[in-house]
Amino acid sequence: MEIEFKFCIPAGRLKAVEAALRRGAVVRTRLQARYFDTADQRLVADGMVLRLRKEGRRWVQTVKAAGDNALHRLEHNVDLGTGAATPAIDPARHAGTPVGERLARLLQPADGAPVPLVERQSTDIVRLTRDLRVSGPGGAVVEMALDVGKVVAHAGTPAQRASPVCELELELKSGDVQGLVALARRWSQQHGLWFSTVSKAERGMRLLAELETVPAVKTEAPRFSAHSRDGRALQQAVVASCLDQMLPNASEIAAGSTDEEQIHQLRIGIRRLRTALRELAGLDADTSRFDAAAWEPPLVDAFRALGELRDREQVVKLAQPRLREAGAPEVDPLAGDADGAAAVPALTPGDIVRAAAFQDVLVSLIGFTAVAPAPAPLAADVALQLLRERLQRLHKQAVRDGRRFESLDTESQHRVRKRLKRLRYLAEFAAPLFAEAEGGKKKKDAAKRYLKALRPAQDALGEFNDEAVALALYREVASRDPRAWFAVGWFSARRAAGATACREALERIGEAPRFWKKN
């Protein structure tokens, strides 16, 4: 099992990174690798990599696979010695290892014939490596590797395509993972690096497929260990689940993507993570590791900044067709002021995600998912009881908010929506735990019914919030374009009916079966 961070290096920072690396003894190696997969790409679909790499004069065959969190990777290397001829690829070299058995299952023939492997892409990299001992408890030793070169698909053909590589990898060789985390934080801050989830094999796959944008990564349920359900383990599993959604989307955005769905899914991941930080606090006897007070501010800043870029555009896309249908005059609510005053250059999504504070909190959270268990963890049954109490509190709050929703001011109504989202996310986090601990399929079905019962209120509050944003936007526009007053009146007239719909949907939550209640 290898534990590593990988960062992309901005082009303007490469010289500074290399100079800093060369302050110690470095080894320069040329790495020429060939990557293999089946014709139907079953390895890459399973997150696996199989390669032959020439490291200097030696050949090494390697298989890699994703581990149980953002830092862990399953890996097995076989030294094939030196030689002028390129060795043949042979998956059997990894037999008897966990990652080798996973590879063998993927290549298991359906009809008895071996599944053929084909070369998919290659890399040509110059690597500078340096081992660094990190001071502090645990005495971590970290291998730092600066990779500069290219990934090539369709090598030697008219269709050849290449993608540049400029990365810094930090791999824990021995000692405490917190030493690795501390070093990663320091280097990312000093040199403006950003965490990347895109492997060299993935770069090649995108070249082969001629992909400019990849699909956004969406929410998946936490993966809880069957052997460890104490408070710290629950926190780590939930945070890891949030990062599984956030990191790939953040990686794409930091690299320059402006895909709306990637931005949307990153914001959902941040919102889920903020729920975890708020509602799972206290599930570990050692509170020093779960540093929600330090982690939350950069998350809030990024969430709001990304929202300012996305929310108005999305609301206008939804509002404009409805206004046209109602006979509204045409007006562009996103147009600038009529006086043409010079605007301050807006931050791009990439600027927001590459911000030092946001990258720092990502590194810290990744490190949290890999820290060793607390010496005296909160017992599983106590942690489950705390979750039960917090779910019950949020449930009661949602029902109470429903009864008085129409009398609340706009800001308080918005807080109701945020609390409902916390209830939903906490219920999603906790549902597998209660299902396995207290009733299996019966509890699982009850959790599904409960989450389904939340949807009408989520939809009603979402539409009500979108119309509130639209109303505020068109009021702002009306100060420079009188045509916007039609929209102001139209959305204002809908507020009372919308508030009533929210109240009724929230009140119905009280009838939903609470899956966390003891049988």
C-alpha positions in Angstrom: 0.0 0.0 0.0 1.5 3.3 -1.0 0.5 6.7 0.5 1.1 9.7 -1.7 0.0 13.2 -2.7 0.2 14.4 -6.3 0.2 18.0 -7.2 0.2 19.9 -10.5 2.7 22.7 -10.9 1.8 25.9 -12.6 4.2 26.6 -15.5 5.6 29.7 -13.9 6.5 27.9 -10.7 8.5 25.0 -12.2 11.9 26.6 -11.9 11.3 27.5 -8.2 10.0 24.0 -7.4 13.1 22.4 -9.1 15.5 24.8 -7.3 13.9 24.0 -3.9 14.1 20.3 -4.6 17.8 20.6 -5.5 18.7 22.0 -2.1 19.2 18.3 -1.2 20.8 15.4 -3.1 18.7 14.5 -6.1 18.7 11.6 -8.5 17.8 12.1 -12.1 16.1 9.2 -14.0 14.5 8.9 -17.4 11.3 7.0 -17.2 9.8 5.5 -20.4 6.6 3.6 -19.7 4.1 1.6 -21.8 0.6 1.2 -20.5 -1.6 -1.8 -21.2 -5.3 -2.6 -21.0 -7.9 -4.9 -22.6 -9.6 -3.8 -25.9 -12.7 -2.9 -23.9 -10.6 -0.9 -21.3 -11.8 -2.9 -18.3 -8.7 -2.0 -16.3 -9.1 1.8 -16.5 -12.9 1.3 -15.9 -11.9 -0.4 -12.6 -9.3 2.3 -11.7 -6.3 0.0 -12.4 -3.1 0.6 -14.2 -0.7 -2.1 -15.7 2.5 -0.9 -17.1 6.1 -1.7 -18.1 8.5 1.1 -17.3 12.2 1.5 -18.1 13.8 3.2 -15.2 17.3 4.2 -16.3 18.5 0.8 -17.6 16.2 -1.4 -15.6 12.7 -2.7 -16.5 9.9 -2.7 -13.9 6.4 -4.1 -14.3 3.8 -2.4 -12.1 0.2 -2.8 -11.3 -1.7 -0.1 -9.3 -5.3 0.3 -8.1 -7.2 2.8 -6.0 -7.2 2.2 -2.2 -9.7 3.0 0.4 -9.1 6.8 0.5 -7.6 9.6 -1.5 -4.1 8.9 -0.2 -3.9 5.1 -0.4 -2.9 3.2 -3.5 -2.5 -0.5 -3.9 0.7 -1.2 -5.8 3.0 -4.1 -6.7 6.3 -3.8 -8.6 8.4 -6.6 -10.2 12.0 -5.8 -11.1 12.7 -7.5 -14.5 16.4 -6.5 -14.6 18.3 -4.9 -17.4 18.3 -5.6 -21.1 18.0 -4.0 -24.5 14.9 -5.8 -25.4 11.5 -4.8 -24.1 10.1 -7.6 -21.8 6.6 -9.0 -22.6 3.8 -7.9 -20.3 2.7 -10.7 -18.0 -0.1 -10.2 -15.4 0.9 -13.5 -13.6 3.9 -11.7 -12.2 1.6 -10.1 -9.7 0.0 -13.3 -8.5 -0.3 -13.8 -4.8 -0.7 -10.1 -4.0 -4.0 -8.3 -3.2 -3.7 -6.0 -6.3 -2.6 -8.9 -8.4 -5.6 -11.0 -7.4 -7.9 -8.1 -8.3 -6.1 -7.8 -11.7 -6.6 -11.6 -12.3 -10.3 -11.3 -11.6 -10.7 -8.6 -14.2 -8.8 -10.6 -16.7 -10.6 -13.8 -15.9 -11.6 -15.4 -19.3 -15.2 -16.1 -19.9 -14.6 -18.9 -22.4 -11.3 -20.2 -21.2 -9.2 -18.2 -23.6 -6.8 -15.6 -22.1 -8.0 -12.0 -22.4 -5.5 -10.2 -24.6 -3.8 -7.0 -23.5 -2.9 -4.2 -25.9 -0.7 -1.1 -25.5 -2.8 1.9 -24.9 -0.3 4.8 -24.4 3.2 5.6 -23.4 5.0 8.2 -21.3 8.5 9.8 -21.5 9.3 11.5 -18.2 12.4 13.0 -16.6 12.2 12.4 -12.9 14.2 14.2 -10.1 13.9 12.4 -6.8 15.0 13.3 -3.3 14.3 11.7 0.1 13.5 14.1 2.8 13.2 13.4 6.5 10.4 15.5 8.1 11.1 16.7 11.6 8.5 16.0 14.3 6.8 13.0 15.9 7.0 9.9 13.8 10.1 10.9 11.9 8.5 10.6 8.5 10.7 10.0 5.4 9.1 11.2 2.2 10.3 10.6 -1.4 9.7 13.8 -3.4 9.5 13.2 -7.2 9.4 16.0 -9.8 8.1 14.6 -13.1 8.4 16.7 -16.3 7.6 15.2 -19.7 4.7 14.0 -21.8 2.0 11.3 -22.2 1.6 10.1 -25.8 -1.3 8.2 -27.4 -1.0 6.6 -30.8 2.8 6.9 -30.7 4.5 6.9 -34.1 1.2 7.3 -36.1 -0.3 10.3 -37.9 -2.9 10.4 -35.1 -0.3 10.8 -32.4 -1.4 13.1 -29.6 0.5 14.3 -26.6 -0.2 15.9 -23.2 2.4 17.6 -21.1 3.2 16.4 -17.6 4.5 18.7 -14.8 3.8 17.2 -11.4 5.2 16.8 -7.9 4.6 13.5 -6.1 5.2 13.1 -2.4 5.2 9.5 -1.2 5.5 8.3 2.4 8.4 5.9 2.7 8.3 5.4 6.4 7.0 7.1 9.6 3.8 9.0 10.4 1.4 10.1 7.7 1.1 13.5 9.4 4.7 14.2 8.4 3.7 13.7 4.8 0.7 15.9 5.3 2.8 18.7 6.9 5.3 18.6 4.0 2.5 18.6 1.4 0.8 21.6 3.0 4.1 23.5 3.1 5.1 22.8 -0.5 1.6 23.5 -1.9 1.4 26.8 -0.1 4.9 27.9 -1.0 4.7 27.1 -4.7 1.0 27.5 -5.6 0.5 23.8 -6.3 -2.9 22.1 -6.6 -4.0 18.6 -5.7 -4.6 16.4 -8.8 -6.5 13.1 -9.2 -5.6 12.6 -12.8 -3.0 9.9 -13.3 -0.7 9.6 -16.3 -2.7 6.6 -17.5 -5.9 8.7 -17.2 -4.2 11.4 -19.3 -3.4 8.9 -22.0 -7.0 7.5 -21.9 -8.4 11.0 -22.5 -6.0 11.5 -25.4 -7.1 8.2 -27.0 -10.8 9.2 -26.6 -10.1 12.8 -27.5 -11.9 13.9 -24.4 -11.8 17.6 -23.6 -14.2 17.3 -20.6 -15.0 14.3 -18.4 -18.3 13.8 -16.6 -18.7 15.3 -13.2 -18.3 13.0 -10.2 -21.5 12.7 -8.1 -22.3 11.6 -4.6 -21.7 8.1 -3.4 -22.6 6.6 0.0 -19.8 6.3 2.6 -18.0 3.0 2.7 -17.9 1.9 6.4 -15.5 -0.7 7.6 -17.1 -3.9 8.8 -14.4 -4.2 11.5 -14.3 -0.6 12.8 -17.4 1.5 13.7 -16.0 3.7 16.4 -16.5 7.5 16.3 -13.2 8.3 14.5 -13.8 5.6 11.9 -17.3 7.0 11.2 -15.9 10.5 10.8 -13.1 9.3 8.5 -15.5 7.3 6.3 -17.9 10.2 5.9 -15.2 12.7 5.2 -13.6 10.3 2.6 -17.0 10.0 0.9 -17.3 13.8 0.6 -13.7 14.0 -0.7 -14.4 11.2 -3.3 -16.9 13.7 -4.8 -15.0 16.9 -4.3 -11.4 16.0 -5.3 -12.0 14.8 -8.9 -14.2 17.8 -9.7 -11.9 20.3 -7.9 -8.9 18.7 -9.9 -10.7 19.3 -13.2 -11.7 22.9 -12.3 -8.2 23.8 -11.0 -6.8 22.6 -14.4 -9.0 25.0 -16.2 -12.4 23.3 -16.7 -15.5 25.6 -16.5 -18.0 22.8 -16.8 -21.2 23.8 -15.0 -21.9 20.3 -13.7 -18.4 19.9 -12.2 -18.8 23.2 -10.4 -22.3 22.2 -9.2 -21.1 18.8 -8.0 -18.1 20.4 -6.2 -20.5 22.7 -4.4 -22.7 19.7 -3.4 -19.6 18.0 -2.1 -18.6 21.0 -0.1 -22.1 21.3 1.4 -22.1 17.6 2.4 -18.6 18.0 4.0 -19.8 21.1 6.0 -22.7 19.0 7.3 -20.2 16.3 8.3 -18.0 18.8 10.1 -20.9 20.3 12.0 -22.9 17.1 12.8 -20.1 14.6 13.4 -18.1 16.8 15.8 -17.8 15.0 19.1 -17.8 11.5 17.6 -14.2 11.1 18.5 -12.7 11.3 22.0 -9.6 13.0 20.5 -11.1 16.3 19.2 -7.7 17.7 18.1 -7.7 15.8 14.8 -11.3 16.8 13.7 -10.5 20.5 13.4 -13.8 21.8 12.0 -13.2 25.4 13.2 -10.0 25.6 11.0 -11.4 23.7 8.0 -14.8 25.3 7.6 -13.9 29.0 6.7 -12.0 28.2 3.4 -14.8 25.8 2.4 -17.4 28.5 3.0 -15.4 31.0 1.0 -15.0 28.6 -2.0 -18.7 27.6 -1.8 -19.9 31.2 -1.9 -17.5 32.3 -4.6 -18.4 29.4 -6.8 -22.1 30.1 -6.1 -21.8 33.7 -7.2 -20.4 32.5 -10.5 -23.0 29.9 -11.0 -26.3 30.7 -9.2 -27.4 33.8 -11.1 -26.7 32.2 -14.5 -28.7 29.1 -13.5 -31.6 31.1 -12.0 -31.8 33.2 -15.2 -31.9 30.1 -17.4 -34.8 28.8 -15.4 -36.6 32.2 -15.0 -36.4 33.6 -18.5 -38.6 31.0 -20.3 -41.3 31.4 -17.6 -41.2 35.2 -17.9 -41.5 35.1 -21.7 -44.5 32.7 -21.3 -46.1 35.3 -18.9 -45.6 38.1 -21.5 -42.6 39.8 -19.9 -40.6 42.3 -22.0 -37.1 41.0 -23.0 -34.4 42.1 -20.6 -30.9 40.6 -20.0 -30.5 40.6 -16.2 -26.9 39.7 -16.4 -25.9 42.6 -18.7 -23.5 45.1 -17.1 -24.4 48.7 -16.0 -25.5 51.0 -18.8 -22.7 53.5 -18.0 -20.1 51.0 -19.1 -17.9 51.5 -16.0 -14.8 49.3 -15.9 -15.5 46.2 -14.0 -13.0 44.5 -11.6 -11.8 41.3 -13.3 -13.9 38.4 -11.9 -12.3 35.3 -10.4 -12.6 32.2 -12.5 -13.6 28.9 -11.1 -10.0 27.8 -11.4 -8.8 30.8 -9.4 -11.2 29.9 -6.6 -10.2 26.2 -6.4 -6.5 26.9 -6.7 -6.6 29.4 -3.9 -4.0 28.6 -1.2 -6.5 28.4 1.6 -8.8 26.0 -0.2 -5.9 23.7 -1.3 -4.6 23.7 2.2 -7.8 22.5 3.7 -8.1 19.8 1.0 -4.6 18.5 1.9 -5.5 18.6 5.6 -8.8 16.7 5.1 -7.1 14.1 3.0 -4.6 13.6 5.7 -7.4 13.3 8.3 -8.9 10.3 6.5 -5.5 8.5 6.8 -4.6 9.2 10.4 -4.3 6.2 12.8 -7.2 5.5 15.2 -7.4 7.5 18.4 -5.9 5.8 21.5 -9.4 5.7 23.2 -12.0 6.0 20.4 -15.6 6.7 21.1 -17.4 3.3 21.1 -19.5 2.4 18.1 -22.7 2.2 20.2 -22.1 5.6 21.7 -21.3 7.1 18.3 -24.5 5.7 16.9 -26.5 7.1 19.8 -25.1 10.6 19.1 -26.1 10.3 15.5 -29.6 9.2 16.6 -29.9 12.3 18.8 -28.7 14.7 16.0 -31.0 13.2 13.4 -33.9 13.6 15.8 -33.0 17.2 16.6 -32.8 18.2 12.9 -36.1 16.3 12.2 -38.0 18.1 14.9 -36.5 21.4 13.7 -37.7 20.8 10.1 -41.2 20.1 11.3 -41.2 23.1 13.6 -39.9 25.4 10.8 -42.7 24.2 8.6 -45.4 25.3 11.0 -44.1 28.9 11.0 -42.5 29.1 7.6 -44.9 31.8 6.2 -44.2 34.1 9.1 -40.3 33.9 8.8 -38.3 36.6 7.2 -36.4 35.9 4.0 -33.1 35.1 5.7 -34.7 32.8 8.2 -36.5 31.0 5.4 -33.2 30.5 3.7 -31.8 29.0 6.9 -34.7 26.5 6.9 -33.5 25.2 3.5 -29.9 24.9 4.7 -31.1 22.9 7.8 -33.2 20.6 5.7 -30.1 19.9 3.5 -28.2 19.0 6.7 -30.9 16.6 7.7 -30.9 15.0 4.3 -27.1 14.6 4.2 -26.8 13.3 7.7 -29.6 10.8 7.0 -27.7 9.7 3.9 -24.5 9.3 5.9 -26.1 7.4 8.7 -28.6 5.2 6.9 -26.1 2.3 6.1 -25.0 2.3 9.8 -28.5 1.9 11.2 -29.4 -0.7 8.5 -26.4 -2.9 9.4 -26.6 -2.4 13.2 -30.3 -2.6 13.9 -32.3 -4.5 11.4 -30.8 -5.0 7.9 -33.3 -4.7 5.1 -36.1 -3.4 7.2 -34.0 -0.5 8.3 -32.6 0.1 4.9 -36.1 0.3 3.4 -37.2 2.6 6.2 -34.2 4.9 5.4 -35.2 5.0 1.7 -38.8 5.9 2.6 -37.6 8.7 4.9 -35.2 10.2 2.3 -38.0 10.0 -0.3 -40.3 11.8 2.1 -37.8 14.7 2.3 -37.8 15.3 -1.5 -41.1 17.3 -1.8 -39.9 19.7 0.8 -36.4 19.9 -0.8 -38.0 20.7 -4.2 -40.4 23.3 -2.8 -37.7 25.1 -0.8 -35.3 24.9 -3.8 -37.8 26.5 -6.1 -38.7 29.1 -3.5 -35.0 30.0 -3.0 -34.4 30.2 -6.8 -37.4 32.6 -7.1 -36.0 34.7 -4.2 -32.6 34.9 -5.9 -34.4 35.9 -9.2 -36.5 38.5 -7.4 -33.4 40.1 -5.8 -31.6 40.1 -9.2 -34.5 41.7 -11.2 -34.9 44.3 -8.5 -31.3 45.2 -8.9 -31.6 45.3 -12.7 -34.8 47.5 -12.4 -32.7 50.4 -11.1 -31.1 50.7 -14.6 -33.7 49.0 -16.9 -37.4 49.7 -16.1 -38.4 46.6 -18.2 -37.3 44.5 -15.3 -40.2 45.7 -13.1 -42.5 43.2 -14.8 -40.3 40.3 -13.4 -40.2 42.0 -10.0 -44.0 42.1 -9.9 -44.4 38.6 -11.3 -42.0 36.9 -8.7 -43.4 39.1 -5.9 -46.9 37.9 -6.6 -45.7 34.2 -6.3 -44.1 34.5 -2.9 -47.1 33.9 -0.7 -48.2 30.7 -2.6 -44.6 29.5 -2.7 -44.3 29.9 1.1 -47.5 28.0 1.6 -46.2 25.1 -0.5 -43.0 25.0 1.5 -45.0 25.0 4.8 -47.2 22.1 3.7 -44.2 20.1 2.4 -42.2 20.6 5.6 -45.2 19.6 7.8 -45.5 16.3 5.9 -42.0 15.4 7.0 -43.5 14.8 10.5 -45.4 11.8 9.1 -42.2 10.1 7.7 -41.0 7.0 9.4 -37.8 7.8 11.4 -35.4 5.0 10.5 -33.0 5.9 13.4 -35.6 5.1 16.1 -35.0 1.9 18.0 -37.3 -1.0 17.2 
